[in-house]
Amino acid sequence: MGNKGHAVNFARLLYRSWHRGCKETDILIGHFARAKLADLTDDEITLYEALLEENDWDLYAWISLSVEAPVQYHGLIRKIRDFNVSKKL
């Protein structure tokens, strides 16, 4: 696991992923975080932390493909979307 420096933050990131304020986003981001957070690289963890600062409805729109995500999030949003599609959430 390449993100040992972020290990202390996992519980906080999981909590923030599940308690966004918008149930739809909680589900999409929360399931992804629970299953895949430990597999992300250090750079992806840093980007994920920034992603959690974004507005819930923007996140939902980016993940659901109704609005294009900012370029810095493209890879991470694709991972979240692919995970959710594979799980049929």
Residue pairs with C-beta under 8 A, 6 or more apart in sequence:
1 38
1 39
2 41
2 42
3 38
3 40
3 41
3 42
3 44
3 45
5 42
6 42
6 45
9 45
9 49
10 37
10 38
13 33
13 37
13 45
13 48
13 49
13 52
14 30
14 33
14 34
14 37
16 52
17 26
17 29
17 30
17 32
17 33
17 34
17 37
17 52
18 26
18 29
18 30
18 33
18 34
19 26
20 26
20 29
20 52
20 56
20 59
21 56
22 56
22 57
22 60
24 60
25 56
25 57
25 59
25 60
25 63
27 89
28 59
28 60
28 63
28 80
28 84
28 89
29 52
29 59
29 63
29 80
31 83
31 84
31 87
31 89
32 79
32 80
32 83
32 84
33 48
35 83
36 79
36 83
37 45
37 48
40 48
44 75
44 76
44 79
47 72
47 73
47 76
48 76
50 72
51 59
51 73
51 76
51 77
58 67
61 67
62 68
62 69
62 73
62 77
63 77
63 80
63 81
63 84
65 81
69 77
